[in-house]
Amino acid sequence: MRTNLFVGIFISLSVFNFSSLAKNNAPDPFNQNKRLGRGINFGNALEAPKEGDWGVTIKQEYFKIIKDAGFDSVRIPIRWSSHSLEQPPYTIDPNFFNRIDWVIKNALSQNLYAMINMHHYMELMNEPNEHHYERFIALWKQIAEHYKNYPNSVLFEPLNEPHNALTADLWNQLLNKTIPVIRESNPNRTLVINPANYATDINNLQLPETDRNIIVSCHYYLPIKFTHQGAEWSDEGNDALGTTWKATEQERKEIDSHFDLALKWGKKFNRPINLGEFGVINKAEKFDRIRWISYIANAATRRGFSYIYWEFCAGFGIYDPVKKEWNADLLKVIVPKATQKK
């Protein structure tokens, strides 16, 4: 998760040539995006330095709870960089792989699509250099080979919200080296890719015509002062407590202009769009929180975007793991079909 705005994708695969068989077997990314449908993020769990550090440990019961609520998919943020060697060959801890395997298989057992990513590789963001480029690529080579025989319902997201010193140009260059490595073992895997600047810099993305099995990822949290009020990690923090969102004409226009930009871009390049993160912290006023989340979900739906709410059961969450119950008012605006469940 991150405190910012919007959409993106980039891939370059000019050095990799698909065989005709691979092309024929690759899933349609628009169908894949439709199948992602309405999802939820397992936030504050596996992207913490160690699972449990941020108060969330993924339990087996959660998968059925999520499925029964009407969700179609889960996004699994993962901090691989905290569970691998810092020097060559950058080996990922086998026990950590086992844990991720368990999470993915539990999702698949409930017929949930599973999106795995690389989250919070802060060393790369803050100091993009040959060492971290080499490590990033080596990590993805291991991940891709490990999951190469998993079904198409498992999607790869190379990096969550590239930002700081990892500029658009540098991120484009790194992806140009990384995607072919993933494709060596996963020629038919659907990829989900954020642009630079916290998944906002859509206009500086370059799309290769050779690889069509891509979903464009989008994140949206504007206005930050409202969605992140009271968040200890946010620049707004406690100074923003009490900020409201009343769905005024101006407030709605701001959101619509950003979503229309993504829609226009997606149509221009014939790429499906997924809203990978959006949410409001639970410190916001209840009805303003419902109002904003409902508007965002409807804005995405009207434009044919799939979306994945941030997140399940932490500060932005809509499930109480102690009471073992959903926030019903929020659930029904995020997953309208949940209201049809008996």
N, C-alpha and C positions, 0 to 999 in steps of 0.2 A: 504494500500500500504506500501511497504517497500523498502529499498535500497539494495537488495541482490539477490540471485541466484536461488534456484531451487525447487525440486519436493518433493511430499511426501504423505504418508498415514500411519495411524495406527488405528487400532480398536481392542478391545478385548471384546468379548461377551460371554465368557465361562459360565457366570452365568445366561445367558438368553437363554431359549429354544424357538425357533420358533414353532408355531403350523404348521401342514401341510397346513392349510388354508392360513396362513400368507405367507408361502413359495410360494404357488401357486399364490397369489395375488401380490407379490412383483415384481416390474418391473425389467427388465434386465438392469443392470448398463451400459453395453456396448451400448444398445439402448438409454438409458438416456444420455450417454455421446455424442453419435451421435446427439441427439436432441439439446443438448447445442450448438453444431455447432460453429458459430462465434458470440461471444457476446461482450458486453462492460460493464465496471464498472461505476456505479454512484458514482465516487470518490469525496471526499471533501464535501459531503453533510451530510448524516446521521451518518458518523463516526466522524464528528467533535463533540466537546463537546456539541454543540447545532446547529441544522441545520441552515445554513446561516452564521455561525461564520467564515467559510473558503471560503465564497464567492459563494457557490452553494446552491440553494434551488430547489428541484425537482418540476417541473411543469408538469401538465397533458399533455401538448402538446408534451413533450419530448418522450413519449412512442410511439406515432404514427410516429414521426420523426425517431426514432431508427428503428422501424419496417419497415418503407418505405425505409430506407437506405439499407435494406437487412440483418439486424442482426437477430439472432435466439433467443438470450437470454440476460438477464441483471443480473449482480451480484450486490448485494445491501449490501455494507459494513455498519455495524450498531454498534454504541457504546452503547450497552445496559447498560453498567456499569455506565454511566452518567445519566441514567433515571430510577434508581431503588434504593431502600433503601440499605444503607450500612450495616445495621444490620438485623438479622432475623426478619421477614420472607423474606427479600430481595425482596419485592413486586415491580414489574415493573409498572411504571406510566401508568394507563389506557389510558391517552391521547396520550402517545407515542405509545402504541400498536395500537391505532386507526390510527395514522399516518402511521405506517408500513403496517397495513391492506390496507390502501388507495394505497400505493405504489405497493404492491403485486397485488392487484386487477386490477390496471391500467395496469400492465405488462401482466397479464393473459388475459385482455380484448383485447390485441393486439396479442394474441397467442405467447407471449414471455415466455420462461422458466425463472423462477426467483430463484436465489440462494441467500439465506439470511445467514449472518454469524454473529459472534461476533468479532468485530474489536476494536483494541486499548484498551483492558482491561489491561492497563499498570501496575496497582497495582499487578495483578496476575503475570505478566512477571517479575517485579522487586523484588517482595517479595512473592514467592510461599509458602503458608503456609496453615494450616487447615482452617483458616477463609476464605481465598479467594477460596480455593477448595470448601468449603461448599457453598459459594455464587455462584460460577460458575455453580455448579450442580443445585442449586436452580433456577438460571436464566434459564437454559436450560429445566428444568422441566416445568416451566411456558410457555416458548416459544413453546415447543413441544406440550403441552396440548392445547395451544391456536390455533395452526395450524394443529391439528391432522386430521381435516376433509377437509383440503385443498387438491387439486388434486396432482398427482405425478409430475406435472410440477413445483412444489415448492420443492427445495432441501435445506438441512441444512448443513452448514459448521460450525462445532463447534467452531473453533478458527482460526483467521488469523495469520499466521506466528509466532508461539510460539518462544520466544527468550529470551535473557538475562539470568536471573537466572532460568527460566523455561527450564531446560535441557531436553534432549531426554528421559532420565530415568523418570524424574518427570512428563513429559508430557504423556508418556506412561501409567504411573500409574493413572494419572488423567482421561485419556480417558477410562481406564479400569473401572472406577467408573461411568463415565458420560454416555457412550453409552448405557448401560442397562437402565438408567433412560429415555433416549430419546425413546428407543425401547418399553418401557411400553405403551406409547400412540401412537407411530408411528412405528409399526413393519415393515411396508413396505416403509418407507421413504428412498429415496436415500440420502446417506451421502457423503459429500466431505470433505476430511481431509488433512490438511497440516502436515508435520513433524516439528520437532524442528529446531532451528537455522535458523529462517526466511524461513521456508519451503525448507530447503536444505538437511537435514540429513537423506537421504533415507536409508542409510545402517544400521541405528540403529532402523528402524521401525520393528514392529512385527505385522503380520497379522493373525487374527483368521479365521480359515476355516469355522466357523459356520455362519459368516455374509458375504455374497457375494454382498450385495446391497451397494457397496461402489465405489466411483470414487476417484482416486488418483489426488491430486491437485499439481500443479507446478507453481512456479514463476520464472521469469528470467529477469535480468537487467544488465547482464555483457556485457561490462566492465562498472562498476559504474561511473568511471571518465567521460565516454562519456554520458551515459544515464541520469545522475544526475547533469551534469555541471550547475553551477549557482543556484542550489537548496539551499535555505537558511537553510533547515533542514539537508542537507547532509554534511558529513565530507569533501567531495571534494569541494563543494561550488564554490565560484568565482574563486578559484585557478585553477579549471578545465575548465573554459570557453575557447572555441576554440578547445577543444579536437575533433578529427575527427574519423570517422569510414569508411574505404574505401573498406571493404569486401576483404581484402587481404587473401591470402591462410591461413596464420596463424590465422587471425581473424575468418575466417570461420571454421577452424579446431577446435578452442576452443569451439565454439557454438555446432558444430556437436558432439563433444565428450561428452558434457553434455547431449544433447538430446538423444544420443545413450545410455547413462547410464540409463536414464529414460525408454527408450524403452525396453532395455534388462530386467530391473527390472520388468516392467509391464508384459512382456511375461513370465518371470519366475514364477510370482505369479498370473498370469491370472487376472490382474486388468486393467481397463481402465484408461487412463491418460488424464487429462485436464490441460492446461496451464492457470492458473487462473489470472495471472497478467504478463504483459510485456509492455514496453513502453519507450518512449524517451521524455524528457522535451522539450518544445518548444524553449528553448534557444540554442539548438543545431543547427548546420548548416542544412538548409532545405534538401538538397539532401542526406547528410549523414543520417539524420533522416529517410527519406524515405527508404534509402538503408537498414538500420539496421532492421526497422520494417518489411519490405518486406522479408528479409532473415529469420527472426524469424517466421513469419507467414507461410512461405513456409516450413521451417524446421519442424514445428509442423504438417502441413498438410501432408507432405511426410511420417510421422510416424503414422498417424492416430489419432493425438491428436485433441481434441476440444480446442478452446482458447477464452480468454476473455481479450480484450484490456484494459489497464489502461491509460486513462480513458475518460470520455465523454466530459467535457467542462471546465476543469481547466488547470493547468500548463502542464500536459501531454496530454491535450484533443485534439480532432480532430473536435469538433463542436464549432462554435462561437455563443453564445447565444444572443449577441448584434446584430450582422449582420444576425443572423438566417440562417447560412449556414455552410456546412461541408467543411473541408479541403479536396478537391476532390482528390488530389494526394495521401493522406494517406488513405482515405476511400477506394479507389479502390484496394489498396494492402492488406488492412485488410479484406474487404468483396468484393472479386472479382466479385461476382454476382451483386454487386451494379452497376457495369458498364453496366449491361444489363437493368437496370431500365430506363424508358423513362419519 
